Protein backbone atom coordinates (compact mmCIF):
# COMPACT_ATOMS: atom_id res chain seq x y z
CA UNK A 1 0.00 0.00 0.00
CA UNK A 2 1.24 3.47 -0.85
CA UNK A 3 2.59 5.43 2.09
CA UNK A 4 0.62 8.48 1.03
CA UNK A 5 -2.58 6.48 1.28
CA UNK A 6 -1.75 5.60 4.87
CA UNK A 7 -1.08 9.26 5.59
CA UNK A 8 -4.39 10.15 3.94
CA UNK A 9 -6.28 7.82 6.23
CA UNK A 10 -4.75 9.59 9.20
CA UNK A 11 -5.31 13.09 7.89
CA UNK A 12 -8.74 12.53 6.34
CA UNK A 13 -8.73 11.90 2.61
CA UNK A 14 -10.98 12.47 -0.35
CA UNK A 15 -13.48 9.68 -0.91
CA UNK A 16 -15.42 9.27 -4.13
CA UNK A 17 -17.92 6.85 -5.56
CA UNK A 18 -16.63 4.28 -8.02
CA UNK A 19 -18.00 3.66 -11.50
CA UNK A 20 -17.33 1.38 -14.47
CA UNK A 21 -16.97 4.06 -17.10
CA UNK A 22 -13.22 4.48 -17.30
CA UNK A 23 -9.99 4.91 -15.32
CA UNK A 24 -11.14 7.74 -13.06
CA UNK A 25 -8.60 8.61 -10.40
CA UNK A 26 -10.13 8.88 -6.92
CA UNK A 27 -7.30 8.19 -4.47
CA UNK A 28 -4.67 10.73 -5.54
CA UNK A 29 -2.00 8.07 -5.04
CA UNK A 30 0.98 9.30 -6.98
CA UNK A 31 3.92 8.56 -4.69
CA UNK A 32 6.33 5.74 -5.37
CA UNK A 33 6.74 3.00 -2.77
CA UNK A 34 10.34 3.84 -1.91
CA UNK A 35 9.54 7.30 -0.60
CA UNK A 36 10.30 7.83 3.07
CA UNK A 37 7.48 10.30 3.44
CA UNK A 38 7.85 12.86 6.18
CA UNK A 39 4.67 14.42 4.89
CA UNK A 40 2.25 15.42 5.95
CA UNK A 41 3.94 14.88 9.33
CA UNK A 42 6.97 16.74 10.64
CA UNK A 43 8.24 20.26 10.06
CA UNK A 44 11.42 20.06 7.97
CA UNK A 45 11.21 23.82 7.37
CA UNK A 46 12.22 24.40 11.00
CA UNK A 47 11.34 27.81 12.41
CA UNK A 48 10.31 29.28 9.06
CA UNK A 49 6.70 30.48 8.99
CA UNK A 50 4.45 32.43 6.66
CA UNK A 51 4.90 35.64 8.63
CA UNK A 52 8.65 35.52 9.31
CA UNK A 53 10.02 34.21 6.00
CA UNK A 54 10.09 35.67 2.51
CA UNK A 55 9.37 32.50 0.54
CA UNK A 56 10.50 34.18 -2.66
CA UNK A 57 14.12 34.36 -1.52
CA UNK A 58 14.53 32.04 1.46
CA UNK A 59 13.03 28.55 1.03
CA UNK A 60 14.45 25.71 3.13
CA UNK A 61 16.54 22.93 1.60
CA UNK A 62 15.58 19.55 3.03
CA UNK A 63 17.76 17.24 0.94
CA UNK A 64 14.75 14.99 0.33
CA UNK A 65 14.03 13.89 -3.26
CA UNK A 66 10.43 13.01 -4.17
CA UNK A 67 10.48 10.78 -7.25
CA UNK A 68 7.60 10.20 -9.63
CA UNK A 69 7.30 8.26 -12.87
CA UNK A 70 4.71 9.45 -15.41
CA UNK A 71 3.76 7.76 -18.67
CA UNK A 72 1.63 9.86 -20.99
CA UNK A 73 -0.53 7.96 -23.46
CA UNK A 74 -3.95 7.88 -25.07
CA UNK A 75 -6.93 6.20 -23.45
CA UNK A 76 -10.69 6.20 -23.11
CA UNK A 77 -12.52 7.66 -20.12
CA UNK A 78 -16.11 8.42 -19.09
CA UNK A 79 -15.88 10.72 -16.06
CA UNK A 80 -19.46 11.94 -16.52
CA UNK A 81 -20.90 8.86 -18.25
CA UNK A 82 -20.00 10.00 -21.78
CA UNK A 83 -17.21 7.93 -23.29
CA UNK A 84 -14.42 9.96 -24.89
CA UNK A 85 -10.84 9.70 -26.07
CA UNK A 86 -8.34 11.38 -23.76
CA UNK A 87 -4.67 11.92 -23.02
CA UNK A 88 -3.82 10.38 -19.65
CA UNK A 89 -1.02 10.38 -17.08
CA UNK A 90 -0.35 6.81 -15.91
CA UNK A 91 -3.64 5.80 -17.48
CA UNK A 92 -5.87 7.82 -15.14
CA UNK A 93 -7.80 11.09 -15.05
CA UNK A 94 -7.16 13.35 -13.26
CA UNK A 95 -3.49 12.41 -13.08
CA UNK A 96 -1.56 11.25 -9.99
CA UNK A 97 -0.96 13.74 -7.22
CA UNK A 98 2.52 15.11 -6.71
CA UNK A 99 3.21 15.68 -3.02
CA UNK A 100 6.25 17.13 -1.27
CA UNK A 101 7.38 19.19 1.67
CA UNK A 102 8.51 22.78 1.25
CA UNK A 103 12.19 22.66 0.31
CA UNK A 104 12.15 19.13 -1.12
CA UNK A 105 13.38 18.33 -4.62
CA UNK A 106 10.72 16.96 -6.96
CA UNK A 107 11.87 14.66 -9.75
CA UNK A 108 9.42 13.50 -12.39
CA UNK A 109 10.54 11.13 -15.12
CA UNK A 110 8.12 11.52 -18.00
CA UNK A 111 7.70 9.00 -20.83
CA UNK A 112 5.98 10.25 -23.98
CA UNK A 113 4.02 7.27 -25.30
CA UNK A 114 1.40 9.21 -27.24
CA UNK A 115 0.56 7.34 -30.43
CA UNK A 116 -2.26 7.16 -32.95
CA UNK A 117 -1.36 9.90 -33.84
CA UNK A 118 1.98 10.79 -32.26
CA UNK A 119 2.48 14.09 -30.46
CA UNK A 120 5.26 15.86 -28.65
CA UNK A 121 4.64 17.02 -25.11
CA UNK A 122 6.06 18.82 -22.07
CA UNK A 123 4.95 19.31 -18.47
CA UNK A 124 4.68 22.62 -16.61
CA UNK A 125 4.76 22.85 -12.80
CA UNK A 126 2.31 25.66 -12.23
CA UNK A 127 3.50 28.37 -9.85
CA UNK A 128 6.97 26.95 -9.12
CA UNK A 129 9.55 29.77 -9.31
CA UNK A 130 12.34 27.62 -10.83
CA UNK A 131 14.98 30.10 -9.60
CA UNK A 132 17.79 27.58 -9.89
CA UNK A 133 16.26 25.53 -12.70
CA UNK A 134 14.75 27.97 -15.19
CA UNK A 135 15.04 25.35 -17.95
CA UNK A 136 12.66 23.02 -16.05
CA UNK A 137 9.61 25.27 -16.45
CA UNK A 138 8.26 22.89 -19.07
CA UNK A 139 7.10 25.27 -21.83
CA UNK A 140 7.95 23.98 -25.33
CA UNK A 141 9.44 26.70 -27.51
CA UNK A 142 10.29 28.85 -24.49
CA UNK A 143 12.27 26.88 -21.89
CA UNK A 144 12.71 23.59 -23.75
CA UNK A 145 12.06 21.66 -26.93
CA UNK A 146 9.13 19.23 -26.78
CA UNK A 147 9.74 15.65 -25.69
CA UNK A 148 9.33 13.72 -28.94
CA UNK A 149 7.16 10.61 -29.30
CA UNK A 150 8.90 7.67 -27.66
CA UNK A 151 11.15 10.03 -25.73
CA UNK A 152 11.84 10.22 -22.00
CA UNK A 153 12.84 13.18 -19.86
CA UNK A 154 13.41 13.81 -16.14
CA UNK A 155 12.28 17.11 -14.66
CA UNK A 156 14.01 18.09 -11.41
CA UNK A 157 13.22 21.22 -9.40
CA UNK A 158 12.89 22.48 -5.84
CA UNK A 159 9.52 22.85 -4.14
CA UNK A 160 10.44 26.48 -3.50
CA UNK A 161 6.95 27.62 -2.46
CA UNK A 162 4.26 25.79 -0.52
CA UNK A 163 0.53 25.36 -0.79
CA UNK A 164 -1.80 24.04 -3.48
CA UNK A 165 -1.15 23.85 -7.20
CA UNK A 166 -1.21 21.56 -10.22
CA UNK A 167 0.84 20.36 -13.17
CA UNK A 168 -0.27 20.23 -16.78
CA UNK A 169 0.94 19.91 -20.33
CA UNK A 170 2.00 23.19 -21.91
CA UNK A 171 2.02 21.72 -25.41
CA UNK A 172 -0.96 22.97 -27.42
CA UNK A 173 -4.25 22.40 -25.56
CA UNK A 174 -3.21 18.94 -24.39
CA UNK A 175 -4.17 19.63 -20.80
CA UNK A 176 -7.76 20.19 -21.98
CA UNK A 177 -7.47 16.61 -23.26
CA UNK A 178 -6.56 15.25 -19.82
CA UNK A 179 -2.86 15.81 -19.04
CA UNK A 180 -3.16 17.39 -15.60
CA UNK A 181 -3.05 16.57 -11.91
CA UNK A 182 -2.76 18.21 -8.48
CA UNK A 183 0.54 19.20 -6.85
CA UNK A 184 0.50 19.74 -3.08
CA UNK A 185 3.49 21.13 -1.20
CA UNK A 186 3.17 21.00 2.60
CA UNK A 187 4.46 23.90 4.67
CA UNK A 188 3.90 25.76 7.93
CA UNK A 189 0.29 26.50 8.87
CA UNK A 190 -0.99 30.02 9.28
CA UNK A 191 -4.15 28.94 11.12
CA UNK A 192 -4.62 25.56 12.80
CA UNK A 193 -6.76 22.90 11.14
CA UNK A 194 -7.50 19.26 11.91
CA UNK A 195 -8.09 17.56 8.57
CA UNK A 196 -6.50 18.19 5.18
CA UNK A 197 -9.27 17.12 2.80
CA UNK A 198 -6.85 17.44 -0.12
CA UNK A 199 -7.25 18.82 -3.64
CA UNK A 200 -10.65 19.82 -4.99
CA UNK A 201 -10.11 20.06 -8.75
CA UNK A 202 -12.69 22.13 -10.64
CA UNK A 203 -12.53 21.48 -14.37
CA UNK A 204 -14.66 22.22 -17.38
CA UNK A 205 -14.99 19.08 -19.49
CA UNK A 206 -15.17 18.58 -23.26
CA UNK A 207 -16.52 15.48 -25.01
CA UNK A 208 -14.66 15.98 -28.33
CA UNK A 209 -10.90 15.43 -28.36
CA UNK A 210 -8.89 18.56 -27.69
CA UNK A 211 -7.37 18.84 -31.17
CA UNK A 212 -10.73 18.98 -32.90
CA UNK A 213 -11.53 21.93 -30.65
CA UNK A 214 -8.24 23.63 -31.53
CA UNK A 215 -9.09 23.15 -35.20
CA UNK A 216 -12.35 25.04 -34.64
CA UNK A 217 -10.67 27.82 -32.67
CA UNK A 218 -7.97 28.22 -35.32
CA UNK A 219 -10.28 27.79 -38.32
CA UNK A 220 -11.71 30.46 -40.58
CA UNK A 221 -15.34 29.90 -39.60
CA UNK A 222 -15.78 32.69 -37.10
CA UNK A 223 -18.95 31.05 -35.76
CA UNK A 224 -16.80 28.16 -34.45
CA UNK A 225 -14.02 30.06 -32.66
CA UNK A 226 -15.91 29.96 -29.35
CA UNK A 227 -16.18 26.33 -28.26
CA UNK A 228 -18.51 25.22 -25.50
CA UNK A 229 -17.59 22.78 -22.77
CA UNK A 230 -20.02 19.93 -22.22
CA UNK A 231 -19.86 19.61 -18.46
CA UNK A 232 -18.27 20.79 -15.24
CA UNK A 233 -16.47 18.34 -12.94
CA UNK A 234 -15.46 18.26 -9.27
CA UNK A 235 -12.49 15.91 -8.86
CA UNK A 236 -13.24 14.32 -12.21
CA UNK A 237 -16.95 13.61 -11.67
CA UNK A 238 -20.38 15.03 -12.40
CA UNK A 239 -23.25 13.20 -14.15
CA UNK A 240 -24.05 14.28 -17.71
CA UNK A 241 -27.61 14.34 -19.01
CA UNK A 242 -27.46 11.71 -21.76
CA UNK A 243 -30.83 12.83 -23.12
CA UNK A 244 -29.14 15.92 -24.54
CA UNK A 245 -26.81 14.01 -26.89
CA UNK A 246 -27.74 13.32 -30.50
CA UNK A 247 -29.24 9.96 -31.41
CA UNK A 248 -26.03 8.77 -33.02
CA UNK A 249 -24.05 9.41 -29.84
CA UNK A 250 -26.26 7.63 -27.32
CA UNK A 251 -24.12 4.48 -27.34
CA UNK A 252 -21.24 6.49 -25.91
CA UNK A 253 -23.27 7.92 -23.03
CA UNK A 254 -24.40 6.03 -19.93
CA UNK A 255 -26.60 7.72 -17.35
CA UNK A 256 -24.79 7.77 -14.00
CA UNK A 257 -25.37 9.26 -10.57
CA UNK A 258 -21.68 9.27 -9.65
CA UNK A 259 -20.50 12.40 -7.86
CA UNK A 260 -17.46 13.10 -5.74
CA UNK A 261 -18.03 12.81 -1.99
CA UNK A 262 -16.08 14.12 1.00
CA UNK A 263 -16.09 13.00 4.63
CA UNK A 264 -16.25 15.77 7.25
CA UNK A 265 -15.96 15.34 11.01
CA UNK A 266 -18.25 17.23 13.43
CA UNK A 267 -16.33 19.85 15.42
CA UNK A 268 -13.24 19.66 13.17
CA UNK A 269 -11.54 22.30 11.04
CA UNK A 270 -11.18 21.12 7.43
CA UNK A 271 -8.74 22.41 4.79
CA UNK A 272 -9.98 22.38 1.18
CA UNK A 273 -7.49 23.05 -1.61
CA UNK A 274 -9.56 24.55 -4.45
CA UNK A 275 -7.88 24.35 -7.88
CA UNK A 276 -9.31 25.56 -11.18
CA UNK A 277 -7.63 23.20 -13.65
CA UNK A 278 -10.00 23.93 -16.52
CA UNK A 279 -9.45 25.11 -20.07
CA UNK A 280 -11.90 28.02 -20.24
CA UNK A 281 -14.42 28.02 -17.41
CA UNK A 282 -14.31 30.57 -14.59
CA UNK A 283 -15.55 28.82 -11.43
CA UNK A 284 -17.74 30.00 -8.55
CA UNK A 285 -17.42 27.61 -5.60
CA UNK A 286 -19.52 27.25 -2.46
CA UNK A 287 -20.64 24.72 0.18
CA UNK A 288 -24.23 24.90 1.34
CA UNK A 289 -24.61 25.90 4.99
CA UNK A 290 -20.89 26.51 5.54
CA UNK A 291 -18.83 29.67 5.60
CA UNK A 292 -15.30 29.49 4.27
CA UNK A 293 -12.21 31.18 5.66
CA UNK A 294 -9.76 32.06 2.88
CA UNK A 295 -6.14 31.53 3.97
CA UNK A 296 -4.15 31.42 0.70
CA UNK A 297 -4.36 32.45 -2.94
CA UNK A 298 -2.15 30.47 -5.28
CA UNK A 299 1.13 29.88 -3.36
CA UNK A 300 0.69 32.96 -1.13
CA UNK A 301 -0.67 32.69 2.46
CA UNK A 302 -2.94 35.66 3.16
CA UNK A 303 -4.52 37.15 6.27
CA UNK A 304 -7.78 35.22 6.76
CA UNK A 305 -11.20 36.53 5.85
CA UNK A 306 -14.62 34.90 5.67
CA UNK A 307 -16.71 34.36 2.55
CA UNK A 308 -19.47 32.15 1.21
CA UNK A 309 -18.29 32.11 -2.43
CA UNK A 310 -14.83 31.77 -3.96
CA UNK A 311 -14.10 32.88 -7.54
CA UNK A 312 -11.38 31.01 -9.43
CA UNK A 313 -10.05 31.85 -12.86
CA UNK A 314 -8.27 29.13 -14.80
CA UNK A 315 -5.00 28.26 -13.06
CA UNK A 316 -5.95 29.91 -9.77
CA UNK A 317 -5.98 28.15 -6.41
CA UNK A 318 -7.55 29.16 -3.12
CA UNK A 319 -7.09 27.34 0.19
CA UNK A 320 -10.05 27.62 2.55
CA UNK A 321 -10.81 26.42 6.06
CA UNK A 322 -14.26 25.19 6.99
CA UNK A 323 -15.14 25.12 10.69
CA UNK A 324 -17.68 22.41 11.44
CA UNK A 325 -20.08 22.56 14.34
CA UNK A 326 -19.76 19.82 16.95
CA UNK A 327 -23.45 19.17 16.31
CA UNK A 328 -23.05 18.93 12.51
CA UNK A 329 -24.79 15.97 10.88
CA UNK A 330 -26.28 14.84 7.61
CA UNK A 331 -25.04 15.84 4.17
CA UNK A 332 -24.60 19.07 2.22
CA UNK A 333 -24.27 19.96 -1.44
CA UNK A 334 -20.92 21.25 -2.67
CA UNK A 335 -21.35 23.46 -5.72
CA UNK A 336 -19.25 24.95 -8.47
CA UNK A 337 -20.65 26.72 -11.48
CA UNK A 338 -18.99 28.20 -14.52
CA UNK A 339 -19.68 31.90 -14.67
CA UNK A 340 -19.64 33.80 -17.94
CA UNK A 341 -18.29 30.75 -19.80
CA UNK A 342 -19.37 28.89 -22.90
CA UNK A 343 -20.84 25.61 -21.66
CA UNK A 344 -23.69 23.18 -22.12
CA UNK A 345 -23.84 22.19 -18.44
CA UNK A 346 -22.47 24.86 -16.13
CA UNK A 347 -23.09 23.38 -12.69
CA UNK A 348 -21.11 20.70 -10.89
CA UNK A 349 -22.24 19.06 -7.66
CA UNK A 350 -20.53 16.96 -5.00
CA UNK A 351 -21.53 15.89 -1.48
CA UNK A 352 -20.10 16.48 2.00
CA UNK A 353 -21.11 13.81 4.53
CA UNK A 354 -20.89 13.98 8.31
CA UNK A 355 -21.68 10.27 8.42
CA UNK A 356 -20.59 7.20 6.50
CA UNK A 357 -20.42 7.80 2.77
CA UNK A 358 -22.84 5.45 1.00
CA UNK A 359 -21.82 3.29 -1.94
CA UNK A 360 -23.72 5.67 -4.24
CA UNK A 361 -23.58 9.24 -2.91
CA UNK A 362 -26.77 11.25 -3.37
CA UNK A 363 -26.71 15.04 -3.63
CA UNK A 364 -28.96 16.42 -0.88
CA UNK A 365 -31.61 19.04 -1.44
CA UNK A 366 -29.85 21.71 0.62
CA UNK A 367 -30.13 25.38 -0.26
CA UNK A 368 -27.25 27.33 -1.84
CA UNK A 369 -26.12 30.55 -0.25
CA UNK A 370 -27.87 33.60 -1.75
CA UNK A 371 -24.42 35.03 -2.48
CA UNK A 372 -23.67 31.99 -4.64
CA UNK A 373 -26.79 32.55 -6.72
CA UNK A 374 -26.43 36.32 -6.87
CA UNK A 375 -22.76 36.23 -7.86
CA UNK A 376 -23.09 33.52 -10.51
CA UNK A 377 -22.24 35.84 -13.40
CA UNK A 378 -19.32 37.63 -11.74
CA UNK A 379 -15.87 37.09 -13.27
CA UNK A 380 -13.50 38.94 -10.99
CA UNK A 381 -11.44 38.01 -7.97
CA UNK A 382 -12.19 39.35 -4.51
CA UNK A 383 -11.33 42.98 -3.90
CA UNK A 384 -7.59 43.53 -3.51
CA UNK A 385 -8.22 45.18 -0.16
CA UNK A 386 -9.24 41.77 1.23
CA UNK A 387 -6.26 39.80 0.00
CA UNK A 388 -3.27 40.81 2.12
CA UNK A 389 -0.24 38.47 2.25
CA UNK A 390 1.00 37.32 5.65
CA UNK A 391 4.56 38.29 4.78
CA UNK A 392 4.69 41.94 3.67
CA UNK A 393 6.71 42.90 0.58
CA UNK A 394 6.34 46.59 -0.34
CA UNK A 395 5.92 47.54 -3.98
CA UNK A 396 8.73 49.60 -5.49
CA UNK A 397 7.18 53.04 -5.91
CA UNK A 398 9.12 53.90 -9.05
CA UNK A 399 9.92 50.73 -11.01
CA UNK A 400 12.93 50.67 -13.29
CA UNK A 401 10.82 50.00 -16.36
CA UNK A 402 7.13 50.25 -17.24
CA UNK A 403 5.45 48.51 -20.17
CA UNK A 404 1.85 48.95 -21.32
CA UNK A 405 0.29 46.04 -23.20
CA UNK A 406 -3.07 46.36 -24.95
CA UNK A 407 -5.13 43.22 -25.56
CA UNK A 408 -7.43 43.00 -28.58
CA UNK A 409 -8.86 40.36 -30.90
CA UNK A 410 -9.49 40.39 -34.64
CA UNK A 411 -9.54 38.48 -37.90
CA UNK A 412 -6.32 38.49 -39.94
CA UNK A 413 -5.89 38.60 -43.72
CA UNK A 414 -6.33 34.84 -44.04
CA UNK A 415 -9.61 34.85 -42.12
CA UNK A 416 -8.26 33.44 -38.83
CA UNK A 417 -9.29 34.93 -35.49
CA UNK A 418 -6.25 35.91 -33.41
CA UNK A 419 -5.71 37.51 -30.01
CA UNK A 420 -3.03 40.16 -29.97
CA UNK A 421 -0.89 41.87 -27.35
CA UNK A 422 0.22 45.26 -28.62
CA UNK A 423 -0.89 44.20 -32.08
CA UNK A 424 1.17 40.99 -32.25
CA UNK A 425 -0.04 37.40 -31.96
CA UNK A 426 2.41 34.82 -30.60
CA UNK A 427 3.58 31.71 -32.43
CA UNK A 428 6.20 29.40 -30.92
CA UNK A 429 9.24 27.91 -32.62
CA UNK A 430 9.57 24.51 -30.96
CA UNK A 431 13.02 23.91 -32.40
CA UNK A 432 14.50 27.13 -30.99
CA UNK A 433 13.46 27.72 -27.35
CA UNK A 434 13.89 31.34 -26.29
CA UNK A 435 15.72 30.53 -23.03
CA UNK A 436 18.26 28.30 -24.74
CA UNK A 437 18.91 30.90 -27.44
CA UNK A 438 19.43 33.58 -24.79
CA UNK A 439 21.81 31.29 -22.92
CA UNK A 440 24.16 31.37 -25.91
CA UNK A 441 23.82 35.14 -26.28
CA UNK A 442 21.17 35.21 -29.01
CA UNK A 443 18.53 37.73 -27.97
CA UNK A 444 17.38 38.70 -31.45
CA UNK A 445 14.70 36.55 -32.96
CA UNK A 446 14.35 35.82 -36.66
CA UNK A 447 10.54 35.74 -36.73
CA UNK A 448 9.97 38.76 -34.52
CA UNK A 449 7.39 40.19 -33.82
CA UNK A 450 5.64 36.78 -33.73
CA UNK A 451 8.04 35.69 -30.98
CA UNK A 452 6.52 38.41 -28.76
CA UNK A 453 9.64 38.74 -26.59
CA UNK A 454 9.86 41.76 -24.28
CA UNK A 455 13.51 42.17 -23.33
CA UNK A 456 13.63 44.04 -20.01
CA UNK A 457 17.41 43.95 -19.87
CA UNK A 458 19.05 44.30 -16.47
CA UNK A 459 16.26 46.42 -14.96
CA UNK A 460 15.76 45.66 -11.27
CA UNK A 461 11.97 45.98 -11.25
CA UNK A 462 9.29 45.67 -13.90
CA UNK A 463 5.75 47.06 -14.02
CA UNK A 464 3.32 45.89 -16.69
CA UNK A 465 -0.01 47.62 -17.30
CA UNK A 466 -2.49 45.39 -19.11
CA UNK A 467 -5.46 46.98 -20.86
CA UNK A 468 -8.25 44.69 -22.03
CA UNK A 469 -10.32 46.24 -24.82
CA UNK A 470 -12.60 43.20 -25.10
CA UNK A 471 -15.60 42.30 -22.96
CA UNK A 472 -14.22 38.83 -22.17
CA UNK A 473 -12.20 38.39 -18.97
CA UNK A 474 -8.74 36.77 -18.99
CA UNK A 475 -6.95 34.88 -16.19
CA UNK A 476 -3.43 36.26 -16.61
CA UNK A 477 -0.60 33.95 -15.52
CA UNK A 478 3.07 34.90 -15.10
CA UNK A 479 5.66 32.13 -14.82
CA UNK A 480 8.69 32.36 -12.54
CA UNK A 481 7.16 34.89 -10.14
CA UNK A 482 4.50 35.69 -7.61
CA UNK A 483 3.50 38.97 -9.19
CA UNK A 484 2.36 41.90 -7.12
CA UNK A 485 -1.10 43.01 -8.22
CA UNK A 486 -1.08 46.75 -7.64
CA UNK A 487 -4.49 47.55 -9.06
CA UNK A 488 -7.27 46.09 -11.19
CA UNK A 489 -10.74 47.09 -12.29
CA UNK A 490 -13.01 48.15 -15.12
CA UNK A 491 -12.00 51.01 -17.42
CA UNK A 492 -8.51 52.46 -17.29
CA UNK A 493 -6.03 52.72 -14.45
CA UNK A 494 -6.09 56.03 -12.56
CA UNK A 495 -2.69 55.50 -10.93
CA UNK A 496 -4.04 54.26 -7.59
CA UNK A 497 -2.11 51.42 -5.91
CA UNK A 498 -3.97 49.19 -3.45
CA UNK A 499 -1.96 48.75 -0.23
CA UNK A 500 1.45 49.67 -1.64
CA UNK A 501 3.13 48.49 1.58
CA UNK A 502 1.94 44.93 1.00
CA UNK A 503 -0.04 44.36 -2.22
CA UNK A 504 -1.63 41.05 -3.16
CA UNK A 505 0.81 38.55 -4.66
CA UNK A 506 -0.19 35.55 -6.75
CA UNK A 507 0.70 33.91 -10.07
CA UNK A 508 -2.74 34.24 -11.75
CA UNK A 509 -5.06 37.25 -11.58
CA UNK A 510 -8.33 37.79 -13.43
CA UNK A 511 -8.15 40.70 -15.87
CA UNK A 512 -11.71 41.93 -16.16
CA UNK A 513 -13.56 42.43 -19.43
CA UNK A 514 -13.04 46.00 -20.65
CA UNK A 515 -10.71 46.44 -17.71
CA UNK A 516 -7.13 46.83 -16.60
CA UNK A 517 -4.59 45.17 -14.36
CA UNK A 518 -1.27 46.49 -13.05
CA UNK A 519 1.30 43.87 -12.12
CA UNK A 520 4.83 44.33 -10.82
CA UNK A 521 7.81 42.10 -10.09
CA UNK A 522 11.30 42.42 -8.72
CA UNK A 523 13.61 41.13 -11.44
CA UNK A 524 15.26 38.51 -9.23
CA UNK A 525 14.89 35.47 -11.50
CA UNK A 526 16.84 35.58 -14.78
CA UNK A 527 14.87 33.68 -17.40
CA UNK A 528 12.36 33.65 -20.24
CA UNK A 529 9.01 33.78 -18.48
CA UNK A 530 5.64 33.33 -20.21
CA UNK A 531 2.98 35.94 -19.48
CA UNK A 532 -0.28 34.72 -20.95
CA UNK A 533 -3.99 34.22 -20.66
CA UNK A 534 -4.65 30.78 -19.15
CA UNK A 535 -7.75 30.16 -21.26
CA UNK A 536 -6.46 27.39 -23.52
CA UNK A 537 -8.26 28.64 -26.60
CA UNK A 538 -7.05 32.22 -26.14
CA UNK A 539 -3.39 31.31 -25.85
CA UNK A 540 -3.85 28.95 -28.82
CA UNK A 541 -4.82 32.05 -30.75
CA UNK A 542 -1.75 33.97 -29.62
CA UNK A 543 -2.54 35.75 -26.31
CA UNK A 544 1.00 35.43 -24.98
CA UNK A 545 4.30 37.30 -24.52
CA UNK A 546 7.68 36.29 -23.06
CA UNK A 547 9.17 38.42 -20.30
CA UNK A 548 12.92 38.17 -20.92
CA UNK A 549 14.52 38.94 -17.57
CA UNK A 550 18.22 39.79 -17.14
CA UNK A 551 19.57 38.23 -20.35
CA UNK A 552 23.18 38.92 -19.34
CA UNK A 553 22.63 36.64 -16.35
CA UNK A 554 20.82 34.07 -18.51
CA UNK A 555 24.12 33.67 -20.38
CA UNK A 556 25.75 32.62 -17.11
CA UNK A 557 23.23 29.85 -16.36
CA UNK A 558 24.71 26.36 -16.39
CA UNK A 559 21.95 24.69 -18.37
CA UNK A 560 22.34 20.89 -18.40
CA UNK A 561 23.32 19.19 -21.64
CA UNK A 562 20.11 17.17 -21.45
CA UNK A 563 18.21 20.23 -22.67
CA UNK A 564 20.31 20.45 -25.83
CA UNK A 565 19.94 16.71 -26.32
CA UNK A 566 16.16 17.04 -26.11
CA UNK A 567 16.33 19.63 -28.89
CA UNK A 568 18.50 17.33 -30.99
CA UNK A 569 15.98 14.53 -30.45
CA UNK A 570 13.12 16.83 -31.38
CA UNK A 571 15.05 18.03 -34.43
CA UNK A 572 15.58 14.45 -35.56
CA UNK A 573 11.90 13.70 -35.12
CA UNK A 574 10.73 16.81 -37.00
CA UNK A 575 13.25 16.10 -39.74
CA UNK A 576 11.33 12.94 -40.56
CA UNK A 577 7.81 14.02 -39.57
CA UNK A 578 5.79 17.08 -40.57
CA UNK A 579 4.40 18.84 -37.51
CA UNK A 580 0.99 20.39 -38.14
CA UNK A 581 1.25 23.46 -35.92
CA UNK A 582 -2.12 25.05 -36.46
CA UNK A 583 -2.08 27.23 -33.36
CA UNK A 584 0.40 29.28 -31.32
CA UNK A 585 2.28 26.22 -30.13
CA UNK A 586 1.67 26.64 -26.42
CA UNK A 587 -1.58 24.89 -27.14
CA UNK A 588 -0.99 22.65 -30.24
CA UNK A 589 -0.54 19.17 -31.84
CA UNK A 590 1.24 17.36 -34.68
Secondary structure, DSSP 4 states (H G I P E B T S, - for coil): --HHHHHHHHH--EEE---SSS-B--S-----TT----TTSS-TTTT--TTT--TTT-------EEEEEEEEEEEEE-TTSB-EEEEEETTBBSEEEEEEETTPEEEEEEEE--TTTT--B-EEETT---TT-GGGS--BTTTBPPBPTT-EEEEEEE--S-EEEEEEE-STTGGGGT-EEEEEEE---SS--SEEEEEEEEEEE-SS-HHHHHHHHTSS-TTSSSPPBSEEEETTB----GGGS-GGGGGGB------EEEE--TT-EEEEEEEE--SS-EEEEEETT--EEEEEETTEEEEEEEES-EEE-TT-EEEEEEEPPTT--SEEEEEEEEES--BS--EEEEEEESSPPPSS-----PPPPHHHHHTTT--SPSPTTT--BSS--PPPSS-SEEEEEEEEEEE-TTS-EEEEETTB-----TTS-HHHHHHTT----TTTTTT-EEE-TT-SEEEEEEEE-SSS-EEEEETTS-EEEEEEEES---S--S-TTS-EEESEEEEPTTEEEEEEEE--S-EEEEEEE--HHHHHTT-EEEEEE-HHHHTT----HHHHHHHHHHHHHHHHS-----S-SSS---
